[in-house]
Amino acid sequence: MGAGKSTVGEEVAKRIGRPFVDLDRELEAELDASVPEIFADRGEAAFREHEEELTVEALADPVPSVLALGGGAPTSPRVRESLRARAVTVLLEVHPDEAWKRVRGSGRPLAVDETRFRTLYDERRPLYHENADDYALDADGVVLAAGGVLVAGGALAALERILPEGQAALVTEPRVAGIHGAAAQLALGGRLASVHELPTGEEAKTVATCERLWRELTLERGDTLVALGGGCTTDVAGFVAATYLRGIDWVAVPTSLVGQVDAALGGKTAINLAAGKNLVGAFHWPVRVVVDPDLLETLPESERRNGLAEAVKTGLLAGEPFWELQQRDLVRGCAAYKTAVCLRDPDEHGPRAVLNLGHTFAHALEAAARFEAVSHGEAVALGLQAALRLSGNEPALGLVREVLRPRPVRVDRERAWAALRRDKKAAGGRVRLVLLPQNGEPEYGVELPAEQVRRELDALIAK
């Protein structure tokens, strides 16, 4: 008690679009009495009995919800069993001094005496840790935990403890392998079954690369594929995991800023075709995403610029200037926002599409450059410029120009237009865009006249 479960739980539920259930409030409503009255009139044993029944019932509800459990609920073996079977359980940590400051004088029956309160805290703490799947200090932390995302410096070293049971195959690429490969192999220890290197960048996202991996892997269904690298590496490895043996677990360990703020999150996996980017893929969520900001210390400046474009996009959608934050806070803020959107709409049937802001144009430019001459960051910066111009959002457009400084690129115009029309979000042959009006919510699935869209695309291409 006093951790702030109700406040944080409501915020998390709002972010991920789930109902919020405060079990203490539900119990009070069911018994038509306050918690102090229930304790006084019926005793703690009766309270715990009702709490157990209500909690187990709530956990069995087929509608996914965010539940705030009473502080004593995990003392019940039935509740603990239900938590293991049906929930991701997050311990919202709080120092006992802060917890006592929040609850003293509140009238709570177990917060009358400070000594008893601290004793209860010490008694329950081991039980909380034993039954928690993850830990958090705030709403961002709970969202990340719910999405299986760990953001922590030095997290790479904890890789073996994070993995599911079984063996692991490590998939990486030469540059990353030379910098972080040894540390990853050491972290995996005796669980490491094999190591596989992919080509660098977009060159890896081909059917041929996937076929080679399918042939090389010797994993069984209970094993795990670990993807260590940038967004292209996690894209390919995730797709291979989705299709090998009809789907095995995988863990993403993004080493680029693009990967940590965007590409490795949310379970989208894909490879490219000549006709367009990410046209073959699957939704296959990693069991864990291990985001270690320390891995970015060796990142070239060009790769930082690539990631900055995605951070600006995310910040515009969230209404938060993530791009102005220190690196670790930037990564955590972007990761929490995207994870929340993806939990709200895991398979992109609706709201998740807003994350494609600027990307319809960006992917067309990348395809027209044959995934070589135009970097992802350059393309996203230009794509944001086009989408914001079509949105009539001058302040956001000015910000993109100031922070990202997009410049037209030299690609084949007809090839770019053909790729744009093949975009995976198109419907009935019509291009659908994401727009961000000034002083408004993001809009997805927006159809505009083809000539207007073509005009904006042409403006991104150097003459």
Summary of the structure (lengths in Angstrom):
residues: 463
radius of gyration: 24.4
end to end distance: 64.5
largest distance: 81.8
contacts: 1593
relative contact order: 0.08
helix: 57%
strand: 14%
